[in-house]
Amino acid sequence: MNETASIPTALEPSPSPPARNPAVQRCCQARERSLESSRKNRLDNYDTKKNAIEAYRNAMPDLAGYENIRDFIACAAHGMVIGTIDAI
């Protein structure tokens, strides 16, 4: 079985934002809104990507309390998987 899955980049909408974690959904929605806004304003790819990354990170929960910390980790992990957050 040689199927190759495409890996989303920071410029592409998420293929299917997670439905179970509202914090991750909020981060993905912030990123999607930023991408849409950047495209409407005809920003170049660099600025579009930079704005989407910033929107995603700004939507992440504060590191206060068990649930927020858990959701922050979920958002960070998801962001790394979709290429919005670099591992470095």
N, C-alpha and C positions, 0 to 999 in steps of 0.2 A: 504494500500500500504506500504509494509515493505522493500523497496529497500534501501540498504546501499551503499552509495557512498564512495569509497575509498578516503582517504585523502592523498595527495602526501606528501612525506617527502623531506628533503633537499637532499637526495641521489637519488631521482627519477627525471627523466625529467618532466618538466611541461606538464600536459595533453594537453593543448592547449593554448599556449601563446597568450595574447591579440593581436588582429590585429589592433586596433584603436589607440593605443598610442605608438608612436615610442620609447619613453624613456623606457617604460615598456618592450617593445620588446628587446631593447638593453640590459637591465638588465638580462632578461631571456636568451638571447643568450650568454652573458658572463658566466652565470651560467652553461649553457649547455656545452660550450666549456671547462670549468673547469672540469666538471664531466667527459667528454670524455677523457681529458688529464690525469686525475687522474686514470681512469680505465686502460688506455694504460700503465701508469707507475706502475700499480698494487699497488697503495697506499691503506692503510687500510681505513676502513669506517670513522674513526675519521678525518684523514687528508683529505679525499675526501670531507667530509661535510664542514670542516673548510675552505678549498680552494674555494669551491663553494659559500659559504656565503660571503667570502671576495671578490670574483670576482663580485658577484651580487652588493654588497655595493659599490665597486669601480666604477661600471658602472653608479651609480645613478647620476643625474644631480646636479650641484652646486646650492646652495641656493642663487641665484642672479637673480632677475627679476621675474615678475609674472608667466611667462610660465614655467620657471625652477622650481619655488617653487611648482606650480601645478603638474608638472611631478614628482618631488621628492615625493610629497604626494602620487601620484598614484603608484609609485614604492614601497614605504614603505608599503602601504596598500596591494598591490599584494604580496609582499614578506611575509607579515604576513599571508595572506590567504594560500599560498603554503608551509608555514613552514620554509622559509629561514630566516626570521627575527622574532626573539622572541618579544613578546609584552612587555617584561620587559626591 
